[in-house]
Structures are given as structure tokens and as C-alpha cells.
Amino acid sequence: MTDDSPYTTQLGRFAEECSPVLEQRLGEALKPFSEVPEGVKDSLSLYKWLYEVTQAMDGDPFLDVGKITEADHASIDPVTEMELDYGPEIRDKMITFDPETFGQDED
């Protein structure tokens, strides 16, 4: 919906931004599936519920909902967002690496 690849720390904000748009676009079709039922307590019951959701959508687990508008979604660099949420000292707790510095084994 956003063309972004969010970090796990951003998923809550993405859900907050996308949920109202999904409800607006899908309306009543989404309501039965908007919250996981209380009876879902483990992986097996979760998969059974997800199967029921998929069956209710004519066997297609994907819905075409289109893109969210820029007015409804903020594209924020993940590190910048963490600094905004937790303060600049969060950088001292972050582990970063450059994937290009990893070489392949010569075997």
C-alpha cells in the first residue's frame, strides 16, 4: 500500500495509517476479519482462522486495495523515526553494518 519496506519498529505506525484507509475502501467486507478472534490462542488455531478468512474471500488471500495517498502516510527513514521516538541516544544502542563489506567464501 505504501511502496515502503518498513522496519519492525515502524509496523505500528503503518498499521495506524493503513487501517482507516482499508476500512474506507473495503467497508463491510473487512469488518469480520479486522480483529483476531479470542479463540485464536496458538499457531494451529491462527492458521485455521486464516484459512477461514481466505475461504470467505473466494479462496484468494490477497485483496487489491491500491496505494495509500501521501497525505495519509508519512515516509520516514527508519533510523530517523527511531531517533524521533526514542531520542538521539538510541544510535548508541544500534548495531549497523554495510552488507557490501561482506565477502563471499572462496570455496
Order of alpha helices (4+ residues) and beta strands (2+ residues): alpha-alpha-alpha
